[in-house]
Amino acid sequence: MEDANLEKAIRQHFEMDSFFTDGFAVRNPTVMQEQIGADKVAHDKKIELEKIADEVSQCRKCGLGSLRTNPVPGEGNPNARIFFIGEGPGADEDAQGRPFVGRAGQLLDKVIDACGLKRSDVFIGNILKCRPPENRDPRPDEIISCLPYLQRQIEVINPDIIVALGAHAARTLLNTNKSIGQLRGQFHEYYAGLGRPPIKLMATYHTAYLLRNYSQENRKRVWEDMKKVLAELGLPIPKRGEK
Ligand code: URA
């Protein structure tokens, strides 16, 4: 939708709102202007993210492009404050073209829910946009080819916090060889580009790792990491997160 049409649609929405509530819900003009500005930013971000997804769907920069069933560009709220980043699509994600929809995804949904959030509040993506055969580890050439898409998504969304799920995501984004055990539990800085302030990055265990090593201790560690994220964002910390 063109900018003028978008603004018109938002204005009509407010006017209708006001009409049906007999003026009870009339916004003051500054609040209304701010809302129009915020809606426009979200709209522009959505268009940019769709452009990136479209490029991903045409991409043949590495061999994975011709092996995939569907590309998995990532999905979520363009205005997300948290961007979860995993390693790469598995079989379920490849079949559906959506990130984190298999068993590891269902556990990620539980983590998000324990945080008092919904999947639609956050953005979810991966280092690789196409499934490596047999779910093998991403190869360096594949990461190098694919990373610019993720970097652009981060730039567009500009989240307050990135949560890197597992060693591949954390090491790639932080450009380090340290283990996930060394990296998790503390904030690091992700540099989105010169002249841009760094984005806080929390590394934690991948939910697929958690499924394979489903101990109380590991679940508690992930919850401790997420509590730090919520505290940093000034969000309330629900009581039931350790379960
Ligand atoms: N594991 C990942 O790293 N990403 C997905 O999308 C699903 C499982």
Residues whose N, C-alpha, C, O or C-beta is under 5 A from the ligand:
A	BS01	URA	G86 E87 G88 P89 G90 E93 P99 F100 A104 N126
